[in-house]
Every structure is written in C-alpha cells, then in structure tokens.
C-alpha cells in the first residue's frame, strides 16, 4: 500500500481507497507527470531542430567555400 495525492483536495491517501476520505472524490489516481513529459519532449524537439539547422548551415558554408574558395 502506498500513498497518493487526491486530485481534488491534494491530501495524501491510500492508493487502495475507492474515494478520498477527506473530500469524497471518486476515481482516484496518482498525480500525473504529463506536464513534465510534455515540456521535456518540446525542449528535446527544439534542441534537435537547432542541431539540425546548425549542421545544415555548416555543410552549406563548406560547400560554398569549396566552390568559391577565394571568397571565404
């Protein structure tokens, strides 16, 4: 048996309880980390986008320098 947080009153209750003894809320479940997962995914996607952009820009510059070497 572990303790979870009631989504209504935010008190600690048993994970086996069918309803919160403090506020009577039903359908109890552990507090979700959905926001944290979304933030991590967005930050990772932005990081990947920046890495690809920088890599592409470097490749473009290398191609231009090899073609027009005297202008680099």
Secondary structure, 3 states (H helix, E strand, C coil): CCEEECCCCCCEEECCCCECCCCCCECCCCCCCHHHHHHHHHHHHHHHHHHHHHHHHHHHHHHHHHHCHHHC
